[in-house]
């Protein structure tokens, strides 16, 4: 089985609306690409900060600027109008664990993807609010990032750790610590080992400045040694990126001896052998009754990614 649980139907544009993107037609565009790539398990995990209810957890200015959608309407759309697994990408907000737990537990998600995009008020992967512009050394940022990642794992809020070495997203555009980076990775390992959380292998990094898979092979190897299972995703923000560059991810997993992927339903996890599903002629011809030939991946609802995230 192949999976892609980390994808976004909604554009990153500030003027984009839920009504434009949370439609059956848009979901079918993503499903069509998944079918062609042999991906059987497909799930959507919109950013929590898109939803008004997230402001009960944190009122960072970026969240306030973006929180326009209704979380329950999103959940209802995915459950009632699509065949996608229902997920969400939720930031780890230190001090807001109980509030985030209340938000998540009140909805019937299939899985929750946890991410570290902020170190306190400062963003790791955005120009706005950037941690990189505040006079911190690369060593301090990397140390704080992986410490926070370990805390996110240990919190028990999440089923999967998203793009777990996101701190490298800028590549050579931001300074890197000198020496063996495993001394930073080690800071997250106790939390990962204790929690049993799954670690995401994401091809999104190949489309960012860093031009690498998330995570680095050395980090992934340490996670596997800590007992973490693997969730495979593309972090697609447009249909054509569903399953993008999976050949590279699968090659890395084979090199490290990984033969199973996580599959989720109603927050329960099981492991399935890795392998693409063979698409039948009928599957390739139609998805939910919509001819694939009529689906244009570059349409307005498949807007290109506008931010490093």
Secondary structure, 3 states (H helix, E strand, C coil): CCEECCECCCCCCCCCCHHHHCCHHHHHHHHHHHHHCCCCEEEEEEEHHHEHHHHHCCCCHHHHHHCCECHHHHHHHHHHHCCCEEEEEEECCCCCHHHHHHHHHCCCCCEEEEECCEECCEECCCCCCEHHHCCCCHHHHHHHHHHHHHHHHHCCCCCEECCCCHHHCCHHHCCCCCCCCHHHHHHHHHHHHHHCCEEEEECHHHHCCCCCCECCHHHHHHHHHCCCCEEEECCECCHHHCCCCHHHHHHHHHHCCCCEEEEEECCEEEEEECCCCCCCHHHHHEECCEEHHHCCCCCHHHCCCCCCC
